[in-house]
Amino acid sequence: MRDFKTVCVVGMGYIGLPTCAIFASRGLKVLGVDVNQSVVERVNRGEVHIVEPDLDGLIQKVVSNGNLRAALKPETSDAYIIAVPTPMTEDHRPDTTYVYAAARSIAPVLKKGDLVVLESTSPVGTTRSMCKELATLRPDLSFPTSAGEDADVLVAYSPERVLPGKVLTELVQNDRSVGGLSRKSSEATGLLYSSFLTGELFLTSAEAAELVKLSENAFRDVNIAFANELASVCTHLKINVWEVIELANRHPRVNILQPGPGVGGHCIAVDPYFIIDAAPKQSQLMARARKINSARPQAVVDEIKSVLDPKKKQTVACLGLAFKPNIDDLRESPAVEVVRLLHEAGIAHKIIASEPHTDTLPPQLQGLGIEFRDALTAIDRADVVVLLVDHRHFNFIDPEALSNKKLIDTRGLWTWKKSRKSDARLVA
């Protein structure tokens, strides 16, 4: 089995850049590739373009010691990891354009003995289809789809399963599925990731590994939908949903997730559609969960409307735009959608948005007359305060600043988590 010394990672986003850093920290020579020249230049200066704890220091270290550099195009390496986005189209179909573009970019530099690993979340069958594309582009080399165990180039699928905010830890500690298009492909991929992995490796087929990744995120989406539907029930019945969930979760076999303004990010809000698209009749629960979670931003806007005084010109402050706490990732963020829908509804005289992890409004909110301010300024100027993301920053806001405001707390930060009393128990 080949001893990997050089790795080329195509895509330096929220997964690709930490992957570059981890491999480089283990002594491998890593080339990070990205089509964005600004990203390439920043990485080569030892800088990061995303918010992820401890990543900046690690990138600075591996760039300064020469183990990581960045470029616009792939170069000859022992292994190639494709970690590019797989978005969805407007009609909720998977878009694998970037995957095939990445495959085309590495094809000219492939040689006998190389390993290609797709990490991007992908529809079932993408790895095999990508491999056939590579075989067409490089007829001088053999691939597992035709040559099996005797292939010149090995190909596998091995998805990440990390939590934003804990990526560097979970890349190393979490178990990983490896789906090779041949046994040798799986074993080589396992050897490559063993350079840093402390979690277990589980070998399976490429198609099974692809579905495993999709299933993990679809499972969470369905469970979040249950929490969000329960929140709607509690609103209708005028019961505190946070208290209901906390007490229900004291059952040893119950673990209800937390409701919120919707589901965001590039995984949970997107991946279920890849399954739904492939098997629509067999995935009705997943489809229903998607509808429930996608409807949550409009439900928040409806709640805002219910507390606004139509006879007054009132200002609404929306706190948090990221898709989850303590990161800067705004992809598919329900908080952004709430602000957009609020503007579209025209029910607020002025909208002020605040997001401590970014410097400007996201593109879809620019040019709409929405102000972008720090949280305290936003609160001070607002009649209605809407908490959309429970960032740590908002934990330190003095309750006095909210005392004369109408409050809509979609995360329960102020209305339950900070106010619950330790003596709210019966003691025999």
C-alpha positions as CSV (number, residue, x, y, z in Angstrom):
1,M,0.0,0.0,0.0
2,R,1.3,3.4,-0.9
3,D,2.8,5.7,1.7
4,F,1.1,9.0,1.3
5,K,3.4,12.0,1.5
6,T,1.5,14.7,-0.5
7,V,-2.2,15.6,-0.5
8,C,-4.1,17.9,-2.7
9,V,-7.4,19.2,-1.2
10,V,-9.8,20.8,-3.7
11,G,-12.0,23.3,-2.0
12,M,-10.9,25.4,1.0
13,G,-14.2,26.2,2.6
14,Y,-15.6,25.2,6.0
15,I,-14.5,21.6,5.6
16,G,-11.7,21.8,3.1
17,L,-9.6,24.3,5.0
18,P,-9.6,22.5,8.3
19,T,-8.9,19.3,6.5
20,C,-5.8,20.9,4.9
21,A,-4.7,22.1,8.3
22,I,-5.1,18.7,10.0
23,F,-3.2,16.8,7.3
24,A,-0.5,19.4,7.3
25,S,-0.2,19.3,11.1
26,R,0.6,15.6,10.8
27,G,3.6,16.2,8.6
28,L,2.1,15.7,5.1
29,K,2.8,18.2,2.4
30,V,-0.6,19.7,1.5
31,L,-1.7,21.8,-1.4
32,G,-5.0,23.6,-0.9
33,V,-6.9,24.5,-4.1
34,D,-9.6,27.0,-4.5
35,V,-11.0,29.0,-7.4
36,N,-11.2,32.1,-5.3
37,Q,-7.9,34.0,-5.6
38,S,-8.6,36.0,-2.5
39,V,-8.9,32.7,-0.5
40,V,-5.6,31.4,-2.0
41,E,-3.7,34.6,-1.2
42,R,-5.0,34.7,2.4
43,V,-4.1,31.1,3.1
44,N,-0.6,31.7,1.7
45,R,-0.3,34.5,4.2
46,G,-1.3,32.2,7.0
47,E,-4.7,33.8,7.4
48,V,-8.2,32.2,7.5
49,H,-11.4,33.4,5.8
50,I,-13.9,31.6,8.0
51,V,-14.6,31.6,11.7
52,E,-13.7,28.3,13.4
53,P,-12.1,28.1,16.9
54,D,-8.3,27.5,16.8
55,L,-8.1,27.2,13.0
56,D,-6.3,30.5,12.6
57,G,-3.4,29.5,14.8
58,L,-3.1,26.1,13.2
59,I,-3.2,27.5,9.6
60,Q,-0.5,30.1,10.6
61,K,1.7,27.3,11.9
62,V,1.4,24.8,9.0
63,V,1.9,27.6,6.4
64,S,5.0,29.0,8.2
65,N,6.6,25.5,8.5
66,G,6.0,24.9,4.8
67,N,3.5,22.0,5.1
68,L,0.6,23.9,3.6
69,R,0.4,26.2,0.6
70,A,-2.5,27.2,-1.6
71,A,-3.0,27.5,-5.4
72,L,-5.7,28.0,-8.0
73,K,-5.1,24.7,-9.7
74,P,-4.2,21.1,-8.6
75,E,-0.7,19.8,-8.8
76,T,0.8,16.3,-8.8
77,S,0.1,14.6,-5.5
78,D,-0.3,11.1,-4.0
79,A,-3.9,11.7,-2.9
80,Y,-6.7,14.1,-3.9
81,I,-9.6,15.1,-1.7
82,I,-12.6,16.8,-3.2
83,A,-14.3,19.0,-0.6
84,V,-16.4,21.4,-2.7
85,P,-20.0,22.5,-2.2
86,T,-23.0,20.5,-3.4
87,P,-25.8,23.0,-3.4
88,M,-29.4,22.4,-4.5
89,T,-31.2,24.1,-7.4
90,E,-34.2,26.3,-6.9
91,D,-36.5,23.3,-7.5
92,H,-34.7,21.4,-4.7
93,R,-32.6,19.1,-7.0
94,P,-29.0,18.3,-6.1
95,D,-26.4,20.3,-8.0
96,T,-23.1,18.3,-8.4
97,T,-21.6,20.8,-10.8
98,Y,-18.7,21.7,-8.5
99,V,-17.9,18.0,-7.9
100,Y,-17.5,17.3,-11.6
101,A,-15.6,20.6,-12.1
102,A,-13.2,19.5,-9.4
103,A,-12.8,16.0,-11.0
104,R,-12.0,17.7,-14.3
105,S,-9.4,19.9,-12.6
106,I,-7.4,16.9,-11.1
107,A,-7.7,14.7,-14.2
108,P,-4.7,16.1,-16.0
109,V,-2.3,15.5,-13.1
110,L,-3.4,12.0,-12.1
111,K,-0.9,9.2,-12.3
112,K,-0.8,5.5,-11.5
113,G,-1.0,4.7,-7.8
114,D,-3.0,7.9,-6.9
115,L,-6.1,8.0,-4.6
116,V,-9.1,10.2,-5.2
117,V,-11.5,10.7,-2.3
118,L,-14.8,12.5,-2.6
119,E,-15.8,14.2,0.7
120,S,-18.6,16.5,-0.6
121,T,-22.1,15.5,0.5
122,S,-23.5,13.9,-2.6
123,P,-26.5,12.0,-4.0
124,V,-26.2,8.3,-4.1
125,G,-24.2,7.2,-7.1
126,T,-22.1,10.4,-7.4
127,T,-18.8,8.8,-6.6
128,R,-19.2,6.0,-9.2
129,S,-20.4,8.6,-11.8
130,M,-17.4,10.8,-11.0
131,C,-15.1,7.9,-11.4
132,K,-16.5,7.2,-14.9
133,E,-15.9,10.8,-15.7
134,L,-12.3,10.5,-14.7
135,A,-11.9,7.4,-16.7
136,T,-13.3,9.2,-19.8
137,L,-10.9,12.1,-19.3
138,R,-7.9,9.8,-18.7
139,P,-8.2,6.7,-21.0
140,D,-4.5,6.0,-20.4
141,L,-5.3,5.1,-16.8
142,S,-7.6,2.4,-15.4
143,F,-10.2,3.0,-12.7
144,P,-12.2,0.8,-10.3
145,T,-15.4,1.1,-12.3
146,S,-13.8,-1.0,-15.1
147,A,-10.6,-2.5,-13.6
148,G,-11.8,-3.3,-10.1
149,E,-8.9,-4.2,-7.8
150,D,-6.4,-3.9,-10.6
151,A,-7.1,-0.2,-11.2
152,D,-4.3,2.3,-11.6
153,V,-6.2,5.0,-9.7
154,L,-8.2,4.2,-6.5
155,V,-11.4,6.1,-5.8
156,A,-13.6,6.3,-2.7
157,Y,-16.2,8.3,-0.8
158,S,-15.6,9.3,2.8
159,P,-17.8,12.1,4.2
160,E,-17.0,14.3,7.1
161,R,-19.4,14.4,10.1
162,V,-18.4,17.5,12.1
163,L,-20.1,20.2,14.0
164,P,-19.2,23.8,13.1
165,G,-17.4,25.3,16.0
166,K,-15.8,22.0,16.9
167,V,-14.5,21.0,13.5
168,L,-10.8,20.5,14.4
169,T,-11.7,18.3,17.3
170,E,-14.4,16.3,15.5
171,L,-12.4,15.7,12.3
172,V,-9.9,13.8,14.5
173,Q,-12.2,12.1,17.0
174,N,-15.3,11.2,15.1
175,D,-15.8,7.8,13.5
176,R,-15.7,7.9,9.7
177,S,-17.3,5.7,7.0
178,V,-15.2,4.8,4.0
179,G,-16.9,3.7,0.8
180,G,-14.4,2.6,-1.8
181,L,-15.2,1.5,-5.3
182,S,-12.9,-1.4,-4.7
183,R,-11.4,-3.0,-1.6
184,K,-8.0,-1.5,-2.3
185,S,-9.7,1.9,-2.6
186,S,-11.3,1.6,0.8
187,E,-8.1,0.3,2.5
188,A,-6.0,3.1,0.9
189,T,-8.5,5.7,2.1
190,G,-8.4,4.3,5.6
191,L,-4.6,4.5,5.6
192,L,-4.7,8.1,4.5
193,Y,-7.1,9.2,7.2
194,S,-5.4,7.2,9.8
195,S,-2.6,9.8,9.6
196,F,-4.8,11.9,12.0
197,L,-7.9,10.0,12.9
198,T,-8.4,8.6,16.4
199,G,-12.0,7.6,15.8
200,E,-12.9,4.3,14.1
201,L,-13.0,3.6,10.4
202,F,-15.8,1.6,8.9
203,L,-15.4,0.2,5.4
204,T,-18.5,-0.1,3.2
205,S,-19.6,0.6,-0.4
206,A,-19.5,4.0,-1.9
207,E,-23.3,4.1,-2.3
208,A,-23.9,3.1,1.3
209,A,-21.4,5.7,2.5
210,E,-23.2,8.4,0.4
211,L,-26.6,7.4,1.9
212,V,-25.1,7.2,5.4
213,K,-24.1,10.9,5.2
214,L,-27.5,11.9,3.8
215,S,-29.3,9.9,6.4
216,E,-27.5,11.5,9.3
217,N,-28.6,14.9,8.4
218,A,-32.1,13.9,7.3
219,F,-32.5,12.2,10.8
220,R,-31.7,15.5,12.5
221,D,-34.0,17.4,10.2
222,V,-36.9,15.1,11.1
223,N,-36.3,15.5,14.8
224,I,-35.9,19.3,14.6
225,A,-39.2,19.3,12.7
226,F,-40.8,17.5,15.6
227,A,-39.5,20.2,18.0
228,N,-40.7,23.0,15.8
229,E,-44.1,21.4,15.4
230,L,-44.3,21.0,19.2
231,A,-43.4,24.7,19.5
232,S,-46.4,25.5,17.2
233,V,-48.7,23.4,19.4
234,C,-47.5,25.1,22.5
235,T,-48.0,28.5,21.0
236,H,-51.6,27.5,20.1
237,L,-52.2,26.2,23.6
238,K,-50.4,29.0,25.3
239,I,-47.9,26.7,27.0
240,N,-44.1,27.3,27.4
241,V,-42.5,25.0,24.9
242,W,-39.1,25.2,26.6
243,E,-40.5,24.0,29.9
244,V,-42.4,21.2,28.1
245,I,-39.2,20.0,26.4
246,E,-37.0,20.2,29.4
247,L,-39.4,18.1,31.5
248,A,-40.2,15.6,28.8
249,N,-36.5,15.1,28.3
250,R,-36.3,13.8,31.9
251,H,-37.8,10.6,30.6
252,P,-34.8,8.2,30.1
253,R,-35.7,7.4,26.5
254,V,-36.8,10.9,25.3
255,N,-34.5,13.5,23.8
256,I,-36.5,16.2,22.1
257,L,-34.3,18.7,20.3
258,Q,-34.6,22.5,20.6
259,P,-37.0,24.4,18.4
260,G,-36.1,27.6,16.6
261,P,-36.7,29.8,13.6
262,G,-36.0,27.0,11.1
263,V,-33.1,24.9,9.9
264,G,-30.0,26.2,8.2
265,G,-26.5,25.4,7.1
266,H,-25.3,23.5,4.0
267,C,-26.2,20.1,5.5
268,I,-29.4,19.6,7.4
269,A,-31.4,22.1,5.3
270,V,-30.2,20.6,2.0
271,D,-29.2,17.0,2.3
272,P,-32.7,15.5,2.9
273,Y,-33.7,16.8,-0.6
274,F,-31.0,14.5,-2.1
275,I,-32.9,11.5,-0.7
276,I,-36.3,12.9,-1.5
277,D,-35.2,13.5,-5.1
278,A,-33.9,10.0,-5.4
279,A,-36.9,8.2,-3.8
280,P,-39.9,10.6,-3.5
281,K,-42.5,8.0,-2.8
282,Q,-40.4,6.3,-0.1
283,S,-39.4,9.5,1.8
284,Q,-42.7,11.2,2.7
285,L,-41.8,11.7,6.3
286,M,-38.6,13.5,5.3
287,A,-40.5,15.6,2.8
288,R,-43.0,16.6,5.5
289,A,-40.2,17.5,7.9
290,R,-38.6,19.7,5.3
291,K,-41.9,21.6,4.8
292,I,-42.3,22.1,8.5
293,N,-38.8,23.5,9.0
294,S,-39.0,25.6,5.8
295,A,-42.2,27.2,7.1
296,R,-40.7,28.3,10.4
297,P,-39.3,31.7,9.2
298,Q,-42.7,32.8,8.0
299,A,-44.2,31.7,11.4
300,V,-41.7,34.0,13.1
301,V,-42.7,36.9,10.9
302,D,-46.4,36.2,11.7
303,E,-45.5,36.4,15.4
304,I,-43.7,39.7,14.9
305,K,-46.7,41.0,13.1
306,S,-48.9,40.0,16.0
307,V,-47.0,42.3,18.5
308,L,-46.5,45.3,16.2
309,D,-48.9,48.2,16.6
310,P,-50.2,49.0,13.1
311,K,-50.9,52.6,14.1
312,K,-47.3,53.3,15.0
313,K,-44.0,53.4,13.1
314,Q,-42.1,50.7,14.9
315,T,-38.6,49.4,14.6
316,V,-37.7,45.7,14.8
317,A,-34.2,44.5,15.9
318,C,-33.3,41.1,14.7
319,L,-30.4,39.6,16.6
320,G,-28.3,36.9,14.9
321,L,-28.0,36.0,11.2
322,A,-25.9,32.9,11.3
323,F,-27.5,29.5,10.9
324,K,-26.4,28.4,14.3
325,P,-24.7,29.9,17.4
326,N,-21.1,31.2,17.6
327,I,-20.1,30.9,14.0
328,D,-20.2,33.1,10.9
329,D,-21.8,30.7,8.5
330,L,-24.9,32.2,6.9
331,R,-25.6,29.4,4.4
332,E,-29.3,28.6,4.2
333,S,-29.8,30.5,7.4
334,P,-33.4,30.7,8.6
335,A,-32.5,33.9,10.5
336,V,-31.6,35.6,7.2
337,E,-34.8,34.4,5.7
338,V,-36.8,35.8,8.6
339,V,-35.3,39.2,8.0
340,R,-35.9,39.0,4.3
341,L,-39.5,38.0,4.8
342,L,-40.0,40.7,7.4
343,H,-38.8,43.3,4.9
344,E,-41.0,41.8,2.2
345,A,-44.1,41.9,4.5
346,G,-43.6,45.7,4.9
347,I,-45.0,45.6,8.5
348,A,-42.1,47.3,10.2
349,H,-41.1,50.9,9.8
350,K,-37.5,50.0,10.2
351,I,-35.5,46.8,10.5
352,I,-32.1,46.6,12.2
353,A,-30.1,43.4,12.0
354,S,-27.1,42.4,14.2
355,E,-24.6,39.6,13.7
356,P,-21.5,39.7,15.8
357,H,-19.5,37.3,13.6
358,T,-19.8,39.3,10.3
359,D,-19.0,42.8,9.3
360,T,-21.8,43.4,6.8
361,L,-25.2,42.2,5.8
362,P,-25.3,39.1,3.6
363,P,-25.9,39.9,-0.1
364,Q,-29.6,38.9,-0.1
365,L,-30.3,41.6,2.5
366,Q,-28.2,44.4,1.0
367,G,-29.9,47.3,-0.8
368,L,-33.2,46.8,1.1
369,G,-32.8,49.6,3.6
370,I,-32.0,47.3,6.5
371,E,-29.6,48.7,9.0
372,F,-26.6,46.7,10.3
373,R,-25.7,47.6,13.9
374,D,-24.2,46.0,17.0
375,A,-26.7,44.3,19.3
376,L,-26.9,47.0,22.0
377,T,-27.5,49.8,19.4
378,A,-30.1,47.6,17.7
379,I,-31.9,46.9,21.0
380,D,-31.7,50.6,22.1
381,R,-33.4,51.8,18.9
382,A,-36.0,49.0,18.6
383,D,-39.6,48.6,19.8
384,V,-39.6,44.9,19.1
385,V,-36.5,42.7,19.7
386,V,-36.3,39.3,17.9
387,L,-33.7,36.8,19.1
388,L,-32.9,34.5,16.1
389,V,-29.6,33.0,17.1
390,D,-28.5,32.3,20.7
391,H,-24.9,33.5,20.3
392,R,-22.7,33.6,23.4
393,H,-22.4,37.4,22.8
394,F,-26.2,37.8,23.6
395,N,-25.8,36.0,26.9
396,F,-24.1,39.1,28.3
397,I,-26.9,41.6,27.4
398,D,-28.3,43.2,30.5
399,P,-32.0,42.2,30.9
400,E,-32.6,45.9,31.8
401,A,-31.9,46.8,28.2
402,L,-34.9,44.6,27.2
403,S,-37.3,45.7,30.0
404,N,-39.4,48.1,27.9
405,K,-39.2,46.1,24.6
406,K,-41.6,43.6,23.1
407,L,-39.6,40.4,22.9
408,I,-39.8,37.4,20.6
409,D,-37.3,34.8,21.7
410,T,-37.1,32.0,19.1
411,R,-34.3,30.2,21.0
412,G,-35.6,30.5,24.5
413,L,-32.4,32.2,25.6
414,W,-34.1,34.9,27.7
415,T,-37.5,33.6,28.2
416,W,-36.5,30.2,29.6
417,K,-32.8,29.2,29.7
418,K,-31.7,32.2,31.7
419,S,-34.8,32.6,33.8
420,R,-35.6,29.1,35.0
421,K,-35.3,28.7,38.7
422,S,-33.3,25.9,40.4
423,D,-36.0,25.5,43.0
424,A,-38.7,24.6,40.4
425,R,-38.8,21.0,41.6
426,L,-40.8,19.1,44.1
427,V,-38.8,17.6,46.9
428,A,-40.3,14.7,48.8
